[in-house]
Amino acid sequence: MKHFSCNIGLEDADERIDKWISSTIEDLSRSYIQKLIKDNMVFVNGLPKKASYRLKVDDEVAFQIPDAVTLPIQAQDIPLSILYEDDDILIVDKPKGMVVHPAAGHYSGTLVNAIMFHCKDRLSGINGVMRPGIVHRIDKDTTGSLIVCKNDIAHNIVAKQLKEHSVTRRYRAIVYGRLPQEEGAIDAPIGRDKKDRKKMSVDMVNGKPAVTHYKVLKEFKEYTYVECQLETGRTHQIRVHMASIGHPLLGDDVYGSHKSKFNLQGQTLHAMTIGLIHPTTGEYLEVSAPLPEYFEHLLSILE
């Protein structure tokens, strides 16, 4: 059971309590928060309140989050495309459509199910039974390089590099339109979208710092093939940043307003290159995942 309490400041006054909790605890869905409130597990100044209650300055909000009931995750013999492997880390080329770790609605067929079969009991346990070995992730419909840690020492060292933004992460993407310059950087903080918590958005007030560097690789009539390098690693960062400058990713139905004329499964985004200081050798290691077949085919069509 997790306990949470906070006094409301001026900046949060007049916010609905369910909306405030949703923006404060990002891992909780709005419906789950409303259930907590309905079950009288959320208190303001010691008294339960309705979801529609609007907060006041100096209100003391307190609630408890029951421990999640986790299902046993089964190892599954799912083929893996391995880019690099040793006793400490595994770097895989994640295919399109594969969820990284189990969650509601996806308890099988995930990358975790596959690496549990491949690695047996040689995975870090820091992120719990639902995410063994997982130190970072990419979206379901994004392909490419992803690091898996086989022990807790490696996990801590790699996680520190990710937190310090020292891991090299270069992506390939196809975006709508033609960019005004060959190279550039988008420096715009990203936070949870205030209208739709499933989305992220540029938030100049409450967002976390986010920087994406981009470089034009090839121009087509209606699209541009680009390389994007992450300086930070926020959720949906490239998708949000490119959409924010008027060039959403081709196939991105969440952040783009265009209907793709191609038969695509989600955004055209590929985590091509990942580089890090190896947790044991201390030497720089860089690995690249080849463009997936659908991406190569699309580029040939655009030619």
C-alpha positions in Angstrom: 0.0 0.0 0.0 1.4 3.4 -1.1 0.5 6.5 1.0 0.4 10.0 -0.6 -0.3 13.4 1.0 0.1 16.9 -0.2 -0.9 20.5 0.6 -2.4 22.4 -2.3 -0.7 25.6 -3.4 -2.1 28.6 -5.3 -1.2 27.1 -8.7 -3.5 24.1 -8.2 -6.5 25.9 -6.6 -9.9 25.4 -8.3 -8.6 22.2 -10.0 -10.9 19.2 -9.9 -9.5 16.7 -7.4 -9.6 13.7 -9.9 -7.9 15.8 -12.6 -5.3 17.0 -10.1 -4.4 13.5 -9.0 -4.3 12.3 -12.6 -1.7 15.0 -13.5 0.3 14.4 -10.3 0.4 10.6 -10.4 0.9 9.9 -14.1 0.8 6.1 -13.8 -2.9 6.1 -12.6 -5.7 6.2 -15.1 -8.6 8.7 -14.6 -11.1 5.9 -14.2 -8.9 4.2 -11.5 -8.7 7.5 -9.6 -12.4 8.0 -9.8 -12.9 4.5 -8.4 -10.5 5.3 -5.4 -12.6 8.4 -4.8 -15.9 6.5 -5.0 -14.5 3.9 -2.6 -13.8 6.7 -0.1 -10.0 6.2 -0.3 -9.3 9.9 -1.1 -9.5 12.5 1.7 -9.4 16.3 1.8 -8.7 17.7 5.2 -9.6 14.3 6.7 -12.9 13.9 4.8 -13.8 12.0 1.7 -14.8 14.1 -1.3 -16.5 13.6 -4.7 -14.5 13.5 -7.9 -15.9 16.9 -8.9 -14.6 18.6 -5.7 -12.5 21.7 -6.6 -9.4 22.1 -4.5 -8.7 25.1 -2.3 -5.4 26.7 -1.2 -3.9 24.8 1.8 -6.3 21.8 1.4 -4.5 18.7 2.6 -5.1 15.8 0.1 -4.3 12.3 1.3 -5.0 8.9 -0.3 -3.7 5.4 -0.5 -3.0 3.3 -3.5 -3.5 -0.4 -2.9 -0.6 -2.7 -4.0 -1.1 -4.0 -7.6 -2.0 -7.6 -7.9 0.5 -8.9 -10.5 -0.1 -12.0 -12.6 2.7 -14.5 -13.1 4.4 -13.7 -16.4 5.1 -16.7 -18.6 8.2 -17.2 -20.6 7.3 -17.6 -24.3 9.4 -19.0 -27.2 9.1 -15.9 -29.4 11.9 -15.3 -31.9 14.3 -12.4 -31.0 16.4 -10.4 -33.3 19.6 -10.0 -31.2 22.0 -7.2 -32.1 24.4 -7.7 -29.2 24.7 -10.0 -26.2 27.1 -10.7 -23.3 26.8 -11.6 -19.6 25.6 -8.1 -18.7 23.3 -6.8 -21.4 21.3 -7.8 -24.4 20.4 -5.4 -27.2 17.5 -6.5 -29.3 15.8 -5.2 -32.5 12.2 -4.9 -31.4 9.7 -5.5 -34.2 6.7 -3.4 -35.0 3.5 -4.2 -33.0 5.3 -5.8 -30.0 4.6 -4.3 -26.6 7.7 -4.1 -24.5 6.4 -5.2 -21.1 3.1 -6.8 -19.8 0.2 -4.5 -18.8 -3.5 -4.7 -18.8 -4.6 -6.3 -22.0 -1.1 -7.5 -22.9 0.1 -10.3 -20.7 1.5 -12.4 -23.4 3.4 -11.8 -26.7 5.5 -9.0 -25.2 9.2 -8.5 -25.4 9.4 -9.5 -21.7 7.8 -12.8 -22.4 10.4 -13.4 -25.2 13.5 -12.4 -23.1 12.3 -14.4 -20.2 12.5 -17.5 -22.4 15.8 -16.5 -23.9 17.6 -15.4 -20.7 15.9 -17.8 -18.3 16.6 -16.4 -14.8 19.4 -14.1 -15.9 17.6 -10.8 -15.9 17.7 -7.7 -13.5 14.9 -7.5 -11.0 15.0 -3.8 -10.2 11.8 -3.0 -12.1 9.8 -5.9 -10.6 8.2 -9.0 -11.9 6.3 -7.2 -14.7 9.5 -5.6 -16.2 12.4 -7.9 -15.6 15.5 -6.6 -17.4 13.7 -3.6 -18.8 15.7 -0.4 -18.3 13.9 1.7 -20.9 11.3 1.2 -23.6 10.0 2.2 -27.0 6.4 2.4 -28.3 4.5 -0.6 -29.5 4.7 0.5 -33.1 8.3 1.9 -33.0 10.9 -0.6 -34.1 14.6 -0.9 -33.3 17.3 -1.0 -30.7 16.4 -1.6 -27.1 18.7 -2.5 -24.2 17.9 -5.3 -21.7 19.9 -5.7 -18.5 20.8 -9.2 -17.2 21.7 -8.2 -13.7 21.1 -5.4 -11.2 24.6 -4.0 -11.4 24.3 -3.5 -15.1 20.8 -2.2 -14.7 21.9 0.5 -12.2 24.8 1.6 -14.4 22.8 1.8 -17.6 19.9 3.5 -15.8 22.3 6.2 -14.5 23.5 6.8 -18.1 19.9 7.1 -19.3 19.1 9.6 -16.5 22.2 11.7 -17.3 21.2 11.6 -21.0 24.6 10.2 -22.0 23.2 7.3 -24.0 23.4 7.8 -27.8 20.0 7.3 -29.3 19.5 8.1 -33.0 16.2 7.4 -34.8 15.0 7.4 -38.4 11.6 8.8 -39.2 9.5 10.0 -42.2 7.6 13.2 -41.5 5.0 15.1 -43.4 6.2 18.1 -45.5 9.6 19.7 -46.0 11.5 21.1 -43.2 12.7 24.7 -43.5 16.3 23.9 -42.7 18.7 20.9 -43.1 19.4 20.6 -39.4 17.9 21.9 -36.2 17.0 21.3 -32.6 13.6 21.4 -30.9 13.9 22.5 -27.3 10.5 22.3 -25.8 9.4 20.8 -22.5 7.0 17.8 -22.6 4.3 16.9 -20.1 1.1 15.0 -19.9 -1.6 16.5 -22.1 -4.2 18.3 -20.0 -7.1 17.2 -22.2 -6.1 13.6 -22.9 -3.9 11.9 -20.3 -3.0 9.1 -22.8 -1.2 11.7 -24.9 1.9 13.9 -24.2 2.2 17.5 -25.4 4.5 20.5 -25.3 3.9 22.2 -21.9 6.0 25.3 -21.4 4.8 25.7 -17.8 4.7 22.2 -16.2 6.6 20.0 -18.8 10.0 18.4 -18.3 12.9 19.6 -20.3 13.1 17.9 -23.7 15.5 18.4 -26.6 15.5 16.6 -30.0 18.1 17.2 -32.7 17.1 16.5 -36.3 18.8 16.2 -39.6 17.3 15.9 -43.1 18.5 12.8 -44.9 16.3 13.0 -48.0 13.4 15.1 -49.3 10.5 13.8 -51.3 7.5 15.6 -52.8 5.3 15.5 -49.7 7.5 14.0 -47.1 11.0 14.2 -45.6 13.2 11.3 -44.3 15.0 12.5 -41.2 17.4 11.4 -38.5 16.4 12.4 -34.9 18.8 12.2 -32.0 17.5 12.4 -28.5 19.3 14.6 -26.0 16.6 13.7 -23.4 14.2 10.8 -23.4 10.6 11.8 -22.7 7.6 9.7 -23.5 6.7 10.1 -27.2 9.3 12.8 -27.5 10.1 12.6 -31.2 6.4 12.2 -32.1 5.4 15.2 -30.0 8.3 17.5 -31.0 8.0 16.9 -34.8 4.2 17.4 -34.6 4.8 20.6 -32.6 6.8 22.2 -35.5 4.1 21.2 -38.1 5.8 18.0 -39.3 4.2 15.0 -37.6 5.4 11.5 -38.4 3.8 9.7 -41.3 1.4 7.1 -39.9 1.1 8.7 -36.5 -2.7 8.8 -35.8 -2.2 10.2 -32.3 -0.2 13.3 -33.0 -0.8 13.8 -36.7 -3.9 15.3 -38.3 -3.3 13.7 -41.7 -4.8 10.4 -42.8 -2.0 8.3 -44.3 -2.5 7.2 -47.9 -0.3 4.1 -47.2 -1.3 1.0 -45.4 0.7 1.6 -42.2 0.6 0.2 -38.7 1.4 3.3 -36.6 4.2 5.8 -36.9 7.2 5.4 -39.2 9.8 5.6 -36.5 12.8 3.3 -36.0 15.3 3.4 -33.1 18.3 2.7 -35.3 21.4 3.4 -33.2 22.0 3.0 -29.5 25.4 3.7 -27.8 26.4 3.4 -24.2 29.4 2.9 -21.9 29.5 -0.8 -21.2 28.7 -1.5 -17.5 31.6 -3.9 -17.1 34.3 -3.0 -19.6 33.9 0.8 -19.3 34.3 1.0 -23.1 31.9 2.7 -25.5 29.6 0.3 -27.3 27.4 1.3 -30.2 24.9 -1.0 -32.0 22.6 -0.3 -35.0 19.4 -2.0 -36.1 18.8 -2.2 -39.8 15.7 -0.4 -41.2 12.7 -2.8 -41.1 11.5 -4.1 -44.4 8.3 -2.0 -44.4 10.3 1.2 -43.9 12.7 0.3 -46.8 9.7 -0.5 -49.0 8.1 2.8 -48.1 11.2 4.8 -48.9 11.4 3.0 -52.3 7.8 4.0 -53.0 8.4 7.6 -52.1 11.4 7.7 -54.5 
